[in-house]
């Protein structure tokens, strides 16, 4: 059984968190803009 490189694991998790945050932010912004246009 190979020892897992912690640096690689943390890098992978960090990247996943960043991409997820960007995706969620983009979706939230799109929904918010859509609602603003619909209300006014």
PDB file of N, H, CA, C and O in Angstrom:
ATOM      1  N   UNK A   1       0.848  -1.199   0.000  1.00  0.00           N
ATOM      2  CA  UNK A   1       0.000   0.000   0.000  1.00  0.00           C
ATOM      3  C   UNK A   1       0.883   1.248   0.000  1.00  0.00           C
ATOM      4  O   UNK A   1       1.779   1.403   0.830  1.00  0.00           O
ATOM      5  N   UNK A   2       0.604   2.119  -0.945  1.00  0.00           N
ATOM      6  H   UNK A   2      -0.124   1.993  -1.620  1.00  0.00           H
ATOM      7  CA  UNK A   2       1.434   3.307  -1.103  1.00  0.00           C
ATOM      8  C   UNK A   2       1.004   4.405  -0.132  1.00  0.00           C
ATOM      9  O   UNK A   2      -0.185   4.576   0.135  1.00  0.00           O
ATOM     10  N   UNK A   3       1.962   5.132   0.382  1.00  0.00           N
ATOM     11  H   UNK A   3       2.928   4.992   0.165  1.00  0.00           H
ATOM     12  CA  UNK A   3       1.645   6.241   1.287  1.00  0.00           C
ATOM     13  C   UNK A   3       1.150   7.416   0.468  1.00  0.00           C
ATOM     14  O   UNK A   3       1.752   7.785  -0.540  1.00  0.00           O
ATOM     15  N   UNK A   4       0.043   8.002   0.912  1.00  0.00           N
ATOM     16  H   UNK A   4      -0.447   7.702   1.731  1.00  0.00           H
ATOM     17  CA  UNK A   4      -0.541   9.128   0.173  1.00  0.00           C
ATOM     18  C   UNK A   4       0.232  10.402   0.490  1.00  0.00           C
ATOM     19  O   UNK A   4       0.529  10.696   1.648  1.00  0.00           O
ATOM     20  N   UNK A   5       0.550  11.150  -0.563  1.00  0.00           N
ATOM     21  H   UNK A   5       0.308  10.911  -1.504  1.00  0.00           H
ATOM     22  CA  UNK A   5       1.263  12.409  -0.384  1.00  0.00           C
ATOM     23  C   UNK A   5       0.275  13.467   0.092  1.00  0.00           C
ATOM     24  O   UNK A   5      -0.637  13.850  -0.641  1.00  0.00           O
ATOM     25  N   UNK A   6       0.462  13.937   1.325  1.00  0.00           N
ATOM     26  H   UNK A   6       1.203  13.626   1.921  1.00  0.00           H
ATOM     27  CA  UNK A   6      -0.491  14.901   1.894  1.00  0.00           C
ATOM     28  C   UNK A   6      -0.553  16.187   1.091  1.00  0.00           C
ATOM     29  O   UNK A   6      -1.618  16.789   0.955  1.00  0.00           O
ATOM     30  N   UNK A   7       0.604  16.615   0.550  1.00  0.00           N
ATOM     31  H   UNK A   7       1.469  16.126   0.661  1.00  0.00           H
ATOM     32  CA  UNK A   7       0.616  17.860  -0.230  1.00  0.00           C
ATOM     33  C   UNK A   7      -0.298  17.747  -1.449  1.00  0.00           C
ATOM     34  O   UNK A   7      -1.037  18.677  -1.771  1.00  0.00           O
ATOM     35  N   UNK A   8      -0.239  16.605  -2.115  1.00  0.00           N
ATOM     36  H   UNK A   8       0.361  15.850  -1.852  1.00  0.00           H
ATOM     37  CA  UNK A   8      -1.096  16.403  -3.288  1.00  0.00           C
ATOM     38  C   UNK A   8      -2.565  16.407  -2.882  1.00  0.00           C
ATOM     39  O   UNK A   8      -3.408  16.980  -3.571  1.00  0.00           O
ATOM     40  N   UNK A   9      -2.861  15.762  -1.760  1.00  0.00           N
ATOM     41  H   UNK A   9      -2.175  15.296  -1.200  1.00  0.00           H
ATOM     42  CA  UNK A   9      -4.247  15.699  -1.293  1.00  0.00           C
ATOM     43  C   UNK A   9      -4.762  17.102  -0.996  1.00  0.00           C
ATOM     44  O   UNK A   9      -5.859  17.471  -1.414  1.00  0.00           O
ATOM     45  N   UNK A  10      -3.953  17.887  -0.263  1.00  0.00           N
ATOM     46  H   UNK A  10      -3.062  17.587   0.077  1.00  0.00           H
ATOM     47  CA  UNK A  10      -4.383  19.245   0.082  1.00  0.00           C
ATOM     48  C   UNK A  10      -4.522  20.114  -1.166  1.00  0.00           C
ATOM     49  O   UNK A  10      -5.435  20.935  -1.257  1.00  0.00           O
ATOM     50  N   UNK A  11      -3.613  19.933  -2.128  1.00  0.00           N
ATOM     51  H   UNK A  11      -2.871  19.267  -2.054  1.00  0.00           H
ATOM     52  CA  UNK A  11      -3.688  20.701  -3.374  1.00  0.00           C
ATOM     53  C   UNK A  11      -4.973  20.362  -4.123  1.00  0.00           C
ATOM     54  O   UNK A  11      -5.651  21.245  -4.647  1.00  0.00           O
ATOM     55  N   UNK A  12      -5.300  19.062  -4.166  1.00  0.00           N
ATOM     56  H   UNK A  12      -4.749  18.345  -3.740  1.00  0.00           H
ATOM     57  CA  UNK A  12      -6.512  18.621  -4.852  1.00  0.00           C
ATOM     58  C   UNK A  12      -7.758  19.182  -4.170  1.00  0.00           C
ATOM     59  O   UNK A  12      -8.665  19.685  -4.833  1.00  0.00           O
ATOM     60  N   UNK A  13      -7.793  19.090  -2.828  1.00  0.00           N
ATOM     61  H   UNK A  13      -7.056  18.682  -2.290  1.00  0.00           H
ATOM     62  CA  UNK A  13      -8.950  19.598  -2.082  1.00  0.00           C
ATOM     63  C   UNK A  13      -9.084  21.109  -2.272  1.00  0.00           C
ATOM     64  O   UNK A  13     -10.182  21.622  -2.484  1.00  0.00           O
ATOM     65  N   UNK A  14      -7.946  21.817  -2.193  1.00  0.00           N
ATOM     66  H   UNK A  14      -7.053  21.400  -2.021  1.00  0.00           H
ATOM     67  CA  UNK A  14      -7.971  23.275  -2.365  1.00  0.00           C
ATOM     68  C   UNK A  14      -8.511  23.657  -3.724  1.00  0.00           C
ATOM     69  O   UNK A  14      -9.326  24.571  -3.850  1.00  0.00           O
ATOM     70  N   UNK A  15      -8.042  22.937  -4.755  1.00  0.00           N
ATOM     71  H   UNK A  15      -7.380  22.195  -4.652  1.00  0.00           H
ATOM     72  CA  UNK A  15      -8.496  23.234  -6.118  1.00  0.00           C
ATOM     73  C   UNK A  15      -9.997  22.962  -6.236  1.00  0.00           C
ATOM     74  O   UNK A  15     -10.728  23.750  -6.836  1.00  0.00           O
ATOM     75  N   UNK A  16     -10.450  21.852  -5.667  1.00  0.00           N
ATOM     76  H   UNK A  16      -9.856  21.212  -5.180  1.00  0.00           H
ATOM     77  CA  UNK A  16     -11.871  21.496  -5.731  1.00  0.00           C
ATOM     78  C   UNK A  16     -12.716  22.570  -5.053  1.00  0.00           C
ATOM     79  O   UNK A  16     -13.770  22.956  -5.558  1.00  0.00           O
ATOM     80  N   UNK A  17     -12.241  23.049  -3.898  1.00  0.00           N
ATOM     81  H   UNK A  17     -11.385  22.735  -3.488  1.00  0.00           H
ATOM     82  CA  UNK A  17     -12.985  24.081  -3.170  1.00  0.00           C
ATOM     83  C   UNK A  17     -13.065  25.365  -3.987  1.00  0.00           C
ATOM     84  O   UNK A  17     -14.118  25.998  -4.059  1.00  0.00           O
ATOM     85  N   UNK A  18     -11.943  25.747  -4.603  1.00  0.00           N
ATOM     86  H   UNK A  18     -11.088  25.232  -4.544  1.00  0.00           H
ATOM     87  CA  UNK A  18     -11.923  26.979  -5.406  1.00  0.00           C
ATOM     88  C   UNK A  18     -12.895  26.873  -6.583  1.00  0.00           C
ATOM     89  O   UNK A  18     -13.701  27.774  -6.816  1.00  0.00           O
ATOM     90  N   UNK A  19     -12.810  25.756  -7.325  1.00  0.00           N
ATOM     91  H   UNK A  19     -12.156  25.023  -7.136  1.00  0.00           H
ATOM     92  CA  UNK A  19     -13.703  25.585  -8.475  1.00  0.00           C
ATOM     93  C   UNK A  19     -15.168  25.547  -8.055  1.00  0.00           C
ATOM     94  O   UNK A  19     -16.023  26.118  -8.731  1.00  0.00           O
ATOM     95  N   UNK A  20     -15.461  24.875  -6.938  1.00  0.00           N
ATOM     96  H   UNK A  20     -14.766  24.411  -6.388  1.00  0.00           H
ATOM     97  CA  UNK A  20     -16.842  24.802  -6.456  1.00  0.00           C
ATOM     98  C   UNK A  20     -17.340  26.185  -6.073  1.00  0.00           C
ATOM     99  O   UNK A  20     -18.473  26.552  -6.383  1.00  0.00           O
ATOM    100  N   UNK A  21     -16.485  26.958  -5.392  1.00  0.00           N
ATOM    101  H   UNK A  21     -15.565  26.660  -5.140  1.00  0.00           H
ATOM    102  CA  UNK A  21     -16.872  28.310  -4.981  1.00  0.00           C
ATOM    103  C   UNK A  21     -17.153  29.183  -6.196  1.00  0.00           C
ATOM    104  O   UNK A  21     -18.134  29.926  -6.220  1.00  0.00           O
ATOM    105  N   UNK A  22     -16.289  29.093  -7.207  1.00  0.00           N
ATOM    106  H   UNK A  22     -15.492  28.490  -7.188  1.00  0.00           H
ATOM    107  CA  UNK A  22     -16.483  29.887  -8.430  1.00  0.00           C
ATOM    108  C   UNK A  22     -17.795  29.500  -9.104  1.00  0.00           C
ATOM    109  O   UNK A  22     -18.561  30.363  -9.533  1.00  0.00           O
ATOM    110  N   UNK A  23     -18.049  28.184  -9.195  1.00  0.00           N
ATOM    111  H   UNK A  23     -17.427  27.483  -8.847  1.00  0.00           H
ATOM    112  CA  UNK A  23     -19.271  27.706  -9.845  1.00  0.00           C
ATOM    113  C   UNK A  23     -20.510  28.183  -9.105  1.00  0.00           C
ATOM    114  O   UNK A  23     -21.446  28.698  -9.717  1.00  0.00           O
ATOM    115  N   UNK A  24     -20.515  28.009  -7.782  1.00  0.00           N
ATOM    116  H   UNK A  24     -19.755  27.591  -7.285  1.00  0.00           H
ATOM    117  CA  UNK A  24     -21.668  28.430  -6.975  1.00  0.00           C
ATOM    118  C   UNK A  24     -21.859  29.945  -7.085  1.00  0.00           C
ATOM    119  O   UNK A  24     -22.985  30.428  -7.197  1.00  0.00           O
ATOM    120  N   UNK A  25     -20.751  30.686  -7.051  1.00  0.00           N
ATOM    121  H   UNK A  25     -19.836  30.293  -6.959  1.00  0.00           H
ATOM    122  CA  UNK A  25     -20.833  32.143  -7.160  1.00  0.00           C
ATOM    123  C   UNK A  25     -21.428  32.561  -8.502  1.00  0.00           C
ATOM    124  O   UNK A  25     -22.265  33.463  -8.558  1.00  0.00           O
ATOM    125  N   UNK A  26     -21.003  31.913  -9.576  1.00  0.00           N
ATOM    126  H   UNK A  26     -20.323  31.180  -9.531  1.00  0.00           H
ATOM    127  CA  UNK A  26     -21.509  32.249 -10.903  1.00  0.00           C
ATOM    128  C   UNK A  26     -23.003  31.954 -10.999  1.00  0.00           C
ATOM    129  O   UNK A  26     -23.770  32.756 -11.532  1.00  0.00           O
ATOM    130  N   UNK A  27     -23.409  30.795 -10.479  1.00  0.00           N
ATOM    131  H   UNK A  27     -22.787  30.143 -10.046  1.00  0.00           H
ATOM    132  CA  UNK A  27     -24.828  30.428 -10.521  1.00  0.00           C
ATOM    133  C   UNK A  27     -25.658  31.403  -9.696  1.00  0.00           C
ATOM    134  O   UNK A  27     -26.717  31.852 -10.136  1.00  0.00           O
ATOM    135  N   UNK A  28     -25.176  31.730  -8.499  1.00  0.00           N
ATOM    136  H   UNK A  28     -24.316  31.365  -8.141  1.00  0.00           H
ATOM    137  CA  UNK A  28     -25.900  32.656  -7.618  1.00  0.00           C
ATOM    138  C   UNK A  28     -26.025  34.022  -8.291  1.00  0.00           C
ATOM    139  O   UNK A  28     -27.084  34.647  -8.246  1.00  0.00           O
ATOM    140  N   UNK A  29     -24.942  34.481  -8.913  1.00  0.00           N
ATOM    141  H   UNK A  29     -24.081  33.974  -8.949  1.00  0.00           H
ATOM    142  CA  UNK A  29     -24.965  35.783  -9.588  1.00  0.00           C
ATOM    143  C   UNK A  29     -25.963  35.779 -10.743  1.00  0.00           C
ATOM    144  O   UNK A  29     -26.707  36.742 -10.931  1.00  0.00           O
ATOM    145  N   UNK A  30     -25.976  34.689 -11.517  1.00  0.00           N
ATOM    146  H   UNK A  30     -25.372  33.906 -11.364  1.00  0.00           H
ATOM    147  CA  UNK A  30     -26.905  34.579 -12.651  1.00  0.00           C
ATOM    148  C   UNK A  30     -28.354  34.611 -12.173  1.00  0.00           C
ATOM    149  O   UNK A  30     -29.185  35.320 -12.740  1.00  0.00           O
ATOM    150  N   UNK A  31     -28.653  33.841 -11.128  1.00  0.00           N
ATOM    151  H   UNK A  31     -27.978  33.265 -10.667  1.00  0.00           H
ATOM    152  CA  UNK A  31     -30.013  33.809 -10.579  1.00  0.00           C
ATOM    153  C   UNK A  31     -30.397  35.184 -10.044  1.00  0.00           C
ATOM    154  O   UNK A  31     -31.511  35.657 -10.267  1.00  0.00           O
ATOM    155  N   UNK A  32     -29.464  35.823  -9.334  1.00  0.00           N
ATOM    156  H   UNK A  32     -28.559  35.439  -9.152  1.00  0.00           H
ATOM    157  CA  UNK A  32     -29.728  37.145  -8.757  1.00  0.00           C
ATOM    158  C   UNK A  32     -30.020  38.161  -9.860  1.00  0.00           C
ATOM    159  O   UNK A  32     -30.969  38.938  -9.757  1.00  0.00           O
ATOM    160  N   UNK A  33     -29.196  38.152 -10.923  1.00  0.00           N
ATOM    161  H   UNK A  33     -28.425  37.521 -11.006  1.00  0.00           H
ATOM    162  CA  UNK A  33     -29.389  39.082 -12.041  1.00  0.00           C
ATOM    163  C   UNK A  33     -30.730  38.816 -12.713  1.00  0.00           C
ATOM    164  O   UNK A  33     -31.449  39.750 -13.069  1.00  0.00           O
ATOM    165  N   UNK A  34     -31.063  37.542 -12.885  1.00  0.00           N
ATOM    166  H   UNK A  34     -30.479  36.783 -12.596  1.00  0.00           H
ATOM    167  CA  UNK A  34     -32.326  37.174 -13.525  1.00  0.00           C
ATOM    168  C   UNK A  34     -33.500  37.689 -12.697  1.00  0.00           C
ATOM    169  O   UNK A  34     -34.455  38.242 -13.243  1.00  0.00           O
ATOM    170  N   UNK A  35     -33.428  37.508 -11.392  1.00  0.00           N
ATOM    171  H   UNK A  35     -32.652  37.058 -10.949  1.00  0.00           H
ATOM    172  CA  UNK A  35     -34.511  37.969 -10.520  1.00  0.00           C
ATOM    173  C   UNK A  35     -34.622  39.498 -10.556  1.00  0.00           C
ATOM    174  O   UNK A  35     -35.726  40.043 -10.571  1.00  0.00           O
ATOM    175  N   UNK A  36     -33.500  40.169 -10.570  1.00  0.00           N
ATOM    176  H   UNK A  36     -32.604  39.727 -10.558  1.00  0.00           H
ATOM    177  CA  UNK A  36     -33.515  41.640 -10.637  1.00  0.00           C
ATOM    178  C   UNK A  36     -34.215  42.108 -11.917  1.00  0.00           C
ATOM    179  O   UNK A  36     -35.044  43.018 -11.885  1.00  0.00           O
ATOM    180  N   UNK A  37     -33.871  41.476 -13.038  1.00  0.00           N
ATOM    181  H   UNK A  37     -33.198  40.736 -13.064  1.00  0.00           H
ATOM    182  CA  UNK A  37     -34.483  41.854 -14.313  1.00  0.00           C
ATOM    183  C   UNK A  37     -35.966  41.541 -14.327  1.00  0.00           C
ATOM    184  O   UNK A  37     -36.746  42.270 -14.941  1.00  0.00           O
ATOM    185  N   UNK A  38     -36.373  40.461 -13.656  1.00  0.00           N
ATOM    186  H   UNK A  38     -35.740  39.869 -13.157  1.00  0.00           H
ATOM    187  CA  UNK A  38     -37.778  40.058 -13.645  1.00  0.00           C
ATOM    188  C   UNK A  38     -38.599  41.003 -12.783  1.00  0.00           C
ATOM    189  O   UNK A  38     -39.717  41.375 -13.140  1.00  0.00           O
ATOM    190  N   UNK A  39     -38.022  41.395 -11.623  1.00  0.00           N
ATOM    191  H   UNK A  39     -37.114  41.093 -11.333  1.00  0.00           H
ATOM    192  CA  UNK A  39     -38.780  42.236 -10.688  1.00  0.00           C
ATOM    193  C   UNK A  39     -38.993  43.626 -11.287  1.00  0.00           C
ATOM    194  O   UNK A  39     -40.097  44.168 -11.242  1.00  0.00           O
ATOM    195  N   UNK A  40     -37.921  44.196 -11.851  1.00  0.00           N
ATOM    196  H   UNK A  40     -37.024  43.756 -11.887  1.00  0.00           H
ATOM    197  CA  UNK A  40     -38.052  45.569 -12.357  1.00  0.00           C
ATOM    198  C   UNK A  40     -38.430  45.560 -13.831  1.00  0.00           C
ATOM    199  O   UNK A  40     -38.585  46.622 -14.435  1.00  0.00           O
TER     200      UNK A  40
END
